[in-house]
């Protein structure tokens, strides 16, 4: 089956060419941007950690759940727009793609403004729910009141980056992320500590630096979408078609939001379960989670191309490519993260000693690093499976698959470990849940793409 001719000048980048090479090229292009986003957050924490006392850093900790929850909502709308736009691009419908992109960005702006108003008026109450009080609450409130004004730039920057990946321009999407970090770091130092006529703003300076750097990134990605890809042209919008475009985006956004919200909610419940085993257990499992992140950096970068690749080929009715994409991506996850599991198992004691000087925390960390990593590949296969269902117009199936891992497996298994008062059982509960979810994801995606083909 030959792909149809594109009127969009090459935006349908994922419907042609070797699948493995296309995905690896996109993954390597996004790797620098993924690392830049991690550096973005680390820079804020590092500079705020230089302020006197522990309260500023604690205040940042109280803002994190709010940022994560709002991020899930914004990411859900970005995912919805990415999917429907990729379907249109794959089908070669440039006018429809422009209508979806422009309508989607208007929807993102409206949702961002609504979240901004809600956040400004409910900041104290929300931060109090997460335990902030006294001076920490005051500092967290001061940070969030500036950060809320940056919701608009954050959402447009995120959505714009996703659209660049959708049209196959991962290199410039990564460049936009790097640009944001490059602007954020000097602004952090300037606004937090002050210099010359610029007063020291403390934690409020970190929020201002974030808003301004995101604004720079937003201007960059919107310029690229307009001039480089011809997708941002509000003159081409047909007002009567906006409601239909919004309904299409929301159809994908809502399941994506619900699936993503399970992660922080499930994480909070697991932290409460782990707390029953003492502070050392909480510290060790948190450290294991941070170390775990590094194993997934490249698979996550590779996975950024999955939803647009599957969606474009679904729109182009290239079901054979979707099947081959599923085979390659899941085999890659198994091989790469299988190797990382062996590495983590062998280096577990050394990693634990490098991370902490507390003997008990190091002992628990080593145990966790020798059990949990054997499920890394299954976690990524499960995540990839949800991308295939989303890209193939089955957003509800993707949401149910995400719910299976957290609500159906991980939490019940963890409560069982708690009932037996077994800390090692908590790690094995995570492993069992990951393996079961990964197996289910592989089987369901395999059956679906095979029948689709």
C-alpha positions as CSV (number, residue, x, y, z in Angstrom):
1,X,0.0,0.0,0.0
2,X,1.5,3.3,-1.0
3,X,0.9,6.4,1.1
4,X,-1.2,9.1,-0.5
5,X,0.4,12.3,-1.8
6,X,0.6,15.0,0.9
7,X,-0.5,18.6,0.3
8,X,1.2,19.6,3.5
9,X,4.8,19.8,2.4
10,X,6.1,16.8,4.3
11,X,4.3,17.1,7.7
12,X,3.2,13.5,7.4
13,X,6.7,12.4,8.3
14,X,5.7,9.1,10.0
15,X,3.8,7.5,7.2
16,X,6.9,6.9,5.1
17,X,10.4,5.5,5.5
18,X,11.8,2.7,7.7
19,X,10.0,2.5,11.0
20,X,13.0,1.7,13.2
21,X,15.2,4.4,11.7
22,X,12.4,7.0,12.0
23,X,11.7,6.2,15.6
24,X,15.3,6.1,16.6
25,X,16.0,9.4,14.8
26,X,13.1,11.0,16.7
27,X,14.2,9.4,20.0
28,X,17.8,10.7,19.7
29,X,16.4,14.2,18.6
30,X,14.2,14.3,21.7
31,X,16.8,13.0,24.1
32,X,18.5,16.4,24.6
33,X,15.1,18.1,25.1
34,X,14.1,15.4,27.6
35,X,17.3,15.9,29.6
36,X,16.8,19.7,29.4
37,X,13.3,19.4,31.0
38,X,14.9,17.5,33.9
39,X,17.6,20.1,34.1
40,X,14.9,22.8,34.2
41,X,13.4,21.4,37.4
42,X,16.7,20.6,38.9
43,X,17.9,24.1,38.4
44,X,15.0,25.6,40.3
45,X,15.5,23.1,43.2
46,X,19.3,23.8,43.3
47,X,19.0,27.6,43.3
48,X,16.2,27.6,45.9
49,X,18.2,25.1,48.0
50,X,20.9,27.9,48.3
51,X,18.5,30.2,50.1
52,X,18.9,30.3,53.9
53,X,17.1,27.6,55.9
54,X,15.0,24.6,54.8
55,X,11.6,26.4,54.5
56,X,12.0,27.7,50.9
57,X,12.8,24.2,49.6
58,X,9.9,22.8,51.7
59,X,7.6,25.4,50.2
60,X,8.7,24.2,46.7
61,X,7.8,20.7,47.8
62,X,4.3,21.8,48.7
63,X,3.8,23.4,45.3
64,X,4.8,20.2,43.4
65,X,1.5,18.3,43.7
66,X,-0.4,21.3,42.5
67,X,1.9,21.7,39.5
68,X,1.7,18.0,38.7
69,X,-2.1,17.9,38.9
70,X,-2.5,21.0,36.6
71,X,0.2,19.5,34.4
72,X,-1.9,16.4,33.9
73,X,-4.9,18.5,32.8
74,X,-2.8,20.5,30.3
75,X,-0.9,17.5,29.0
76,X,-4.3,15.8,28.4
77,X,-5.5,18.6,26.1
78,X,-2.1,18.6,24.4
79,X,-2.4,14.9,23.8
80,X,-5.9,15.2,22.5
81,X,-4.9,17.9,20.0
82,X,-1.8,15.9,19.0
83,X,-3.9,12.8,18.2
84,X,-6.6,14.4,16.1
85,X,-4.2,16.6,14.2
86,X,-2.0,13.5,13.4
87,X,-5.1,11.7,12.1
88,X,-5.8,14.6,9.8
89,X,-2.1,14.9,8.7
90,X,-2.0,11.2,7.9
91,X,-5.1,11.5,5.8
92,X,-3.5,14.4,3.9
93,X,-6.1,16.9,5.0
94,X,-4.1,20.2,5.4
95,X,-7.2,22.5,5.8
96,X,-8.6,20.3,8.5
97,X,-5.3,20.1,10.2
98,X,-5.0,23.9,10.3
99,X,-8.6,24.1,11.6
100,X,-7.8,21.6,14.4
101,X,-4.5,23.2,15.4
102,X,-5.9,26.7,15.6
103,X,-9.1,25.6,17.3
104,X,-7.1,23.4,19.7
105,X,-4.8,26.3,20.7
106,X,-7.9,28.5,21.4
107,X,-9.3,25.7,23.6
108,X,-6.0,25.4,25.4
109,X,-5.9,29.2,26.0
110,X,-9.5,29.1,27.5
111,X,-8.7,26.1,29.7
112,X,-5.5,27.8,30.9
113,X,-7.2,31.0,31.8
114,X,-9.9,29.1,33.7
115,X,-7.3,27.2,35.6
116,X,-5.4,30.4,36.3
117,X,-8.4,32.1,37.9
118,X,-9.3,29.0,39.9
119,X,-5.7,28.7,41.1
120,X,-5.4,32.3,42.1
121,X,-8.5,32.2,44.2
122,X,-8.1,28.7,45.7
123,X,-4.3,28.7,46.2
124,X,-4.4,28.8,50.1
125,X,-7.0,26.1,50.4
126,X,-5.3,23.8,47.9
127,X,-1.8,24.2,49.4
128,X,-3.3,23.7,52.9
129,X,-4.7,20.3,51.7
130,X,-1.2,19.2,51.0
131,X,0.0,20.1,54.5
132,X,1.5,23.6,54.0
133,X,1.3,25.9,57.0
134,X,3.0,28.9,58.6
135,X,5.9,30.4,56.7
136,X,6.1,27.5,54.3
137,X,2.5,28.2,53.2
138,X,3.3,31.9,52.9
139,X,6.2,31.2,50.6
140,X,4.4,28.5,48.6
141,X,1.5,31.0,48.1
142,X,3.9,33.7,46.9
143,X,5.4,31.3,44.4
144,X,2.1,29.9,43.1
145,X,0.5,33.4,42.6
146,X,3.2,34.2,40.1
147,X,3.3,30.6,38.6
148,X,-0.5,30.7,38.0
149,X,0.0,33.6,35.6
150,X,2.4,31.3,33.6
151,X,-0.1,28.6,33.1
152,X,-0.9,30.1,29.7
153,X,2.7,30.1,28.5
154,X,3.3,26.6,30.0
155,X,0.3,25.1,28.2
156,X,1.1,26.8,24.9
157,X,4.7,25.8,25.1
158,X,3.8,22.2,25.9
159,X,1.2,22.0,23.2
160,X,3.4,23.6,20.6
161,X,6.2,21.2,21.3
162,X,3.9,18.3,21.0
163,X,2.7,19.6,17.6
164,X,6.3,19.9,16.4
165,X,6.8,16.3,17.3
166,X,3.5,15.5,15.5
167,X,4.7,16.9,12.2
168,X,8.0,15.1,12.5
169,X,10.1,18.1,13.6
170,X,11.5,16.5,16.8
171,X,14.8,18.3,16.4
172,X,13.2,21.8,16.7
173,X,10.9,20.6,19.5
174,X,14.0,19.5,21.4
175,X,15.7,22.8,20.6
176,X,12.7,24.7,22.1
177,X,13.1,22.7,25.3
178,X,16.8,23.5,25.5
179,X,16.1,27.2,24.8
180,X,13.7,27.3,27.7
181,X,16.3,25.8,30.1
182,X,19.0,28.1,28.8
183,X,16.9,31.1,29.5
184,X,15.6,29.8,32.8
185,X,18.9,29.1,34.5
186,X,20.4,32.7,34.4
187,X,17.0,34.2,35.2
188,X,16.8,31.9,38.2
189,X,20.1,33.3,39.5
190,X,19.1,36.9,38.7
191,X,15.6,37.0,40.2
192,X,16.2,34.7,43.2
193,X,19.4,36.4,44.5
194,X,19.2,39.8,42.8
195,X,21.9,41.7,40.9
196,X,22.4,45.5,40.6
197,X,19.0,47.2,40.2
198,X,17.2,43.8,40.2
199,X,16.1,43.0,43.8
200,X,16.4,39.6,45.4
201,X,13.0,38.0,45.2
202,X,13.7,34.6,46.7
203,X,11.3,31.9,45.8
204,X,9.1,34.4,43.9
205,X,12.1,34.9,41.6
206,X,12.0,31.2,40.7
207,X,8.4,31.5,39.6
208,X,9.0,34.6,37.6
209,X,12.0,33.0,35.8
210,X,9.8,30.0,35.0
211,X,7.1,32.2,33.5
212,X,9.4,34.3,31.4
213,X,11.5,31.3,30.1
214,X,8.3,29.5,29.2
215,X,7.1,32.6,27.4
216,X,10.3,32.6,25.2
217,X,9.8,28.9,24.4
218,X,6.1,29.6,23.5
219,X,7.0,32.4,21.0
220,X,9.6,30.1,19.5
221,X,7.4,27.1,18.9
222,X,4.4,29.1,17.7
223,X,6.7,30.9,15.2
224,X,7.9,27.5,13.9
225,X,4.4,26.2,13.5
226,X,3.4,29.3,11.6
227,X,6.4,29.9,9.4
228,X,8.1,26.5,9.1
229,X,5.0,24.2,8.9
230,X,2.1,26.5,7.9
231,X,-0.2,25.2,10.5
232,X,-0.9,28.3,12.6
233,X,-3.1,30.5,10.4
234,X,-6.1,31.8,12.3
235,X,-7.5,33.4,9.2
236,X,-8.3,29.9,7.9
237,X,-10.5,29.1,10.9
238,X,-14.2,28.4,10.1
239,X,-16.0,29.5,13.3
240,X,-18.9,27.1,12.8
241,X,-16.4,24.2,12.8
242,X,-14.8,25.1,16.2
243,X,-17.3,23.2,18.4
244,X,-16.8,20.0,16.4
245,X,-13.0,20.4,16.7
246,X,-13.2,20.9,20.4
247,X,-15.5,17.8,20.8
248,X,-12.9,15.7,18.9
249,X,-10.1,17.0,21.1
250,X,-12.0,16.6,24.4
251,X,-12.8,13.0,23.4
252,X,-9.1,12.1,23.7
253,X,-8.2,14.7,26.3
254,X,-10.6,13.4,29.1
255,X,-9.4,9.8,29.1
256,X,-5.8,11.0,28.9
257,X,-6.3,13.3,31.9
258,X,-8.0,10.6,34.0
259,X,-5.2,8.1,33.1
260,X,-2.5,10.6,34.1
261,X,-4.2,11.7,37.3
262,X,-4.0,8.1,38.5
263,X,-0.2,8.4,38.7
264,X,0.1,11.2,41.3
265,X,-3.0,9.9,43.2
266,X,-1.6,6.4,43.3
267,X,1.8,7.7,44.2
268,X,0.3,9.6,47.2
269,X,-1.4,6.4,48.4
270,X,1.7,4.4,48.0
271,X,3.7,6.9,50.0
272,X,1.1,6.6,52.9
273,X,1.5,2.8,52.7
274,X,5.3,3.0,52.7
275,X,5.2,5.4,55.7
276,X,3.8,2.5,57.8
277,X,7.3,1.0,57.5
278,X,9.1,4.1,58.9
279,X,10.9,7.2,57.6
280,X,13.8,5.1,56.3
281,X,11.5,3.2,54.0
282,X,10.0,6.4,52.7
283,X,13.4,7.9,52.0
284,X,14.7,4.7,50.3
285,X,11.7,4.2,48.1
286,X,11.8,7.9,47.1
287,X,15.4,7.6,46.2
288,X,14.8,4.4,44.2
289,X,12.1,6.3,42.2
290,X,14.6,9.1,41.4
291,X,17.2,6.6,40.3
292,X,14.6,4.7,38.3
293,X,13.9,7.8,36.2
294,X,17.4,7.6,34.5
295,X,16.7,4.2,33.1
296,X,13.6,5.5,31.2
297,X,15.1,8.7,29.7
298,X,15.8,7.3,26.3
299,X,12.7,5.0,26.1
300,X,10.6,8.0,27.0
301,X,12.2,10.1,24.3
302,X,11.6,7.3,21.8
303,X,8.0,7.0,23.0
304,X,7.3,10.7,22.2
305,X,7.1,9.7,18.5
306,X,4.7,6.8,19.1
307,X,1.4,8.6,19.4
308,X,1.9,10.8,16.3
309,X,3.4,7.9,14.4
310,X,0.5,5.6,15.1
311,X,-2.0,8.4,14.7
312,X,-0.7,9.5,11.3
313,X,-0.6,6.0,10.0
314,X,-4.1,5.4,11.3
315,X,-5.3,8.5,9.5
316,X,-3.5,7.2,6.3
317,X,-4.9,3.7,6.8
318,X,-1.4,2.3,6.9
319,X,-2.3,-0.4,9.3
320,X,0.6,-2.6,8.3
321,X,3.0,0.2,9.6
322,X,1.1,0.4,12.9
323,X,1.6,-3.4,13.4
324,X,5.3,-3.1,12.5
325,X,5.7,-0.1,14.8
326,X,4.2,-2.0,17.7
327,X,6.6,-4.9,17.1
328,X,9.7,-2.7,17.0
329,X,8.9,-0.4,19.9
330,X,8.0,-3.2,22.3
331,X,11.1,-5.3,21.3
332,X,13.2,-2.2,21.8
333,X,11.7,-1.6,25.3
334,X,12.3,-5.3,26.2
335,X,16.0,-5.3,25.1
336,X,17.0,-1.8,26.3
337,X,15.3,-1.9,29.7
338,X,16.2,-5.6,30.2
339,X,19.8,-4.5,29.9
340,X,19.2,-1.7,32.4
341,X,17.6,-4.1,34.8
342,X,20.8,-6.2,34.9
343,X,22.9,-3.1,35.3
344,X,20.8,-1.8,38.2
345,X,20.8,-5.3,39.9
346,X,24.6,-5.5,39.7
347,X,25.2,-1.9,40.8
348,X,22.5,-1.8,43.5
349,X,24.7,-1.7,46.6
350,X,27.1,0.9,45.1
351,X,24.2,3.1,43.9
352,X,22.7,3.0,47.4
353,X,25.9,3.9,49.1
354,X,26.5,6.8,46.7
355,X,23.0,8.1,47.4
356,X,23.0,8.1,51.2
357,X,25.2,7.6,54.2
358,X,22.4,6.2,56.3
359,X,23.0,2.4,56.6
360,X,19.3,1.5,57.0
361,X,18.2,3.6,54.0
362,X,21.1,2.2,51.9
363,X,20.0,-1.4,52.8
364,X,16.4,-0.8,51.8
365,X,17.5,1.0,48.6
366,X,19.7,-1.9,47.6
367,X,16.8,-4.3,48.1
368,X,14.5,-2.1,46.0
369,X,17.1,-1.7,43.3
370,X,17.5,-5.5,43.0
371,X,13.8,-6.2,42.8
372,X,11.9,-3.3,41.0
373,X,14.1,-2.9,37.9
374,X,13.1,-6.4,36.6
375,X,9.7,-4.8,35.8
376,X,11.1,-1.8,33.9
377,X,10.6,-3.3,30.4
378,X,7.0,-4.3,31.4
379,X,6.2,-0.8,32.5
380,X,7.3,0.7,29.2
381,X,5.6,-2.0,27.2
382,X,2.4,-1.2,29.1
383,X,2.9,2.6,28.4
384,X,3.5,2.0,24.8
385,X,0.4,-0.2,24.5
386,X,-1.7,2.8,25.7
387,X,-0.2,4.9,23.0
388,X,-1.3,2.5,20.3
389,X,-4.9,2.5,21.6
390,X,-4.9,6.3,21.7
391,X,-3.5,6.7,18.3
392,X,-6.0,4.2,16.8
393,X,-9.0,6.1,18.1
394,X,-9.5,4.0,21.2
395,X,-8.8,6.6,24.0
396,X,-11.1,4.8,26.5
397,X,-9.2,1.5,26.1
398,X,-6.0,3.4,26.8
399,X,-7.5,4.9,30.0
400,X,-8.7,1.5,31.2
401,X,-5.3,0.0,30.6
402,X,-3.7,2.7,32.7
403,X,-6.3,2.1,35.4
404,X,-5.5,-1.6,35.4
405,X,-1.9,-1.1,36.4
406,X,-2.5,1.5,39.2
407,X,-6.0,0.8,40.6
408,X,-6.4,-2.8,39.6
409,X,-2.9,-4.2,40.4
410,X,-0.4,-2.0,42.1
411,X,-2.6,-0.6,44.9
412,X,-4.2,-4.0,45.8
413,X,-0.9,-5.8,45.8
414,X,0.7,-3.0,48.0
415,X,-2.1,-3.2,50.5
416,X,-1.6,-7.0,50.7
417,X,2.1,-6.4,51.5
418,X,1.0,-3.9,54.1
419,X,-1.4,-6.5,55.6
420,X,1.6,-8.9,56.0
421,X,3.8,-6.1,57.3
422,X,6.4,-7.0,54.7
423,X,8.7,-4.3,53.3
424,X,10.3,-6.6,50.8
425,X,6.7,-7.6,49.9
426,X,6.1,-4.0,48.9
427,X,8.9,-4.1,46.3
428,X,7.7,-7.5,45.0
429,X,4.1,-6.1,44.8
430,X,5.4,-3.4,42.5
431,X,7.2,-6.0,40.4
432,X,4.2,-8.3,40.2
433,X,1.9,-5.4,39.2
434,X,4.4,-4.2,36.5
435,X,4.8,-7.6,35.0
436,X,1.1,-8.3,35.0
437,X,0.3,-4.9,33.5
438,X,3.0,-5.2,30.9
439,X,1.9,-8.7,29.9
440,X,-1.7,-7.5,29.5
441,X,-0.6,-4.4,27.5
442,X,1.5,-6.5,25.2
443,X,-1.3,-9.1,24.6
444,X,-4.0,-6.5,24.0
445,X,-1.9,-4.3,21.7
446,X,-0.7,-7.4,19.8
447,X,-4.2,-8.7,19.3
448,X,-5.5,-5.2,18.3
449,X,-2.8,-4.3,15.8
450,X,-2.9,-7.8,14.3
451,X,-6.7,-7.6,13.7
452,X,-6.3,-4.0,12.5
453,X,-3.8,-5.1,9.9
